[in-house]
Amino acid sequence: MLRYFVLAVCFLCNSANAVQWIKGKVTGIEVSYMPVTLFFSLDTGNTACPAGKTMKWESASAENNKVIHSTVLAAMLAGKKLNIVINDNDTTCVVRYIYILNE
């Protein structure tokens, strides 16, 4: 029985992705490269992406990039925090997911 449990755990672990969450307020937005890429910075960070380092959002869809720009801008103007997800120890700070928080 234990053998099957270990096998199941190993099978499930293969599809896991290590990510890091950063929660903070937007301090700046770089829009020069829109609608291809959006750069912004937060007031907090982690070891790989410390506070003030430029975060990068880039999607193949220009429409998606515009929506993310609106979300980041709304958070900045309203003083709300974002919860962003990056790959574990990604020093290029490429954002995978963005959540706007009501705090």
C-alpha positions as CSV (number, residue, x, y, z in Angstrom):
1,M,0.0,0.0,0.0
2,L,2.8,2.4,0.9
3,R,4.5,1.6,-2.4
4,Y,1.4,2.9,-4.3
5,F,1.2,6.0,-2.2
6,V,4.9,6.9,-2.9
7,L,4.3,6.2,-6.6
8,A,1.2,8.5,-6.6
9,V,3.1,11.3,-4.8
10,C,6.0,11.0,-7.3
11,F,3.6,11.2,-10.2
12,L,1.9,14.3,-8.9
13,C,5.1,16.1,-8.1
14,N,6.3,16.0,-11.7
15,S,3.7,18.5,-12.7
16,A,4.3,21.0,-9.9
17,N,5.6,24.5,-10.6
18,A,7.5,26.4,-7.9
19,V,6.1,30.0,-7.7
20,Q,6.5,32.9,-5.4
21,W,3.8,35.4,-4.4
22,I,4.5,39.1,-3.9
23,K,1.9,41.4,-2.4
24,G,2.3,45.2,-2.7
25,K,1.2,48.6,-4.0
26,V,2.1,49.8,-7.5
27,T,4.7,52.6,-7.4
28,G,5.2,53.1,-11.1
29,I,4.1,51.9,-14.6
30,E,6.2,52.0,-17.8
31,V,3.8,52.1,-20.8
32,S,6.3,52.9,-23.6
33,Y,6.2,49.3,-24.9
34,M,2.4,48.8,-24.8
35,P,0.5,46.9,-26.1
36,V,3.3,44.4,-26.4
37,T,4.8,44.6,-22.9
38,L,3.9,46.3,-19.6
39,F,6.5,47.1,-17.0
40,F,5.6,48.2,-13.4
41,S,7.1,48.3,-10.0
42,L,5.9,47.5,-6.5
43,D,6.7,48.9,-3.0
44,T,7.6,45.3,-1.8
45,G,9.4,42.4,-3.2
46,N,11.4,39.3,-2.5
47,T,15.1,38.2,-2.9
48,A,14.8,37.7,-6.7
49,C,12.7,40.8,-7.3
50,P,13.2,43.4,-4.5
51,A,11.0,46.4,-3.9
52,G,11.2,48.9,-6.8
53,K,12.6,46.4,-9.4
54,T,10.7,46.4,-12.6
55,M,8.2,43.6,-13.0
56,K,7.3,42.5,-16.6
57,W,3.9,41.4,-18.0
58,E,3.9,40.1,-21.5
59,S,1.2,38.2,-23.4
60,A,0.8,37.2,-27.0
61,S,-2.5,39.0,-26.9
62,A,-2.4,42.8,-27.2
63,E,-5.9,42.8,-25.7
64,N,-4.8,40.9,-22.7
65,N,-1.9,43.3,-22.2
66,K,-4.3,46.3,-22.3
67,V,-6.6,44.7,-19.7
68,I,-3.6,44.0,-17.4
69,H,-2.5,47.6,-17.9
70,S,-5.9,48.8,-16.8
71,T,-5.8,46.6,-13.8
72,V,-2.4,47.7,-12.7
73,L,-3.3,51.4,-13.3
74,A,-6.6,51.0,-11.3
75,A,-4.7,49.5,-8.4
76,M,-2.2,52.3,-8.4
77,L,-4.8,55.1,-8.6
78,A,-7.0,53.5,-5.9
79,G,-4.1,52.7,-3.7
80,K,-5.0,49.0,-3.7
81,K,-2.5,46.1,-3.5
82,L,-1.7,43.6,-6.1
83,N,-0.8,40.0,-5.5
84,I,1.5,38.8,-8.3
85,V,2.9,35.4,-9.0
86,I,6.4,34.8,-10.5
87,N,8.4,31.7,-11.1
88,D,10.6,30.7,-8.1
89,N,13.8,32.7,-8.1
90,D,13.1,34.4,-11.4
91,T,15.4,37.4,-11.4
92,T,13.9,38.7,-14.6
93,C,10.6,39.2,-12.7
94,V,8.3,38.0,-15.4
95,V,4.8,38.0,-13.9
96,R,2.6,34.9,-14.5
97,Y,-0.6,36.0,-12.7
98,I,-2.0,39.2,-11.2
99,Y,-4.7,39.6,-8.6
100,I,-6.0,43.0,-7.5
101,L,-6.8,43.0,-3.8
102,N,-9.3,45.1,-1.8
103,E,-6.9,46.1,0.9
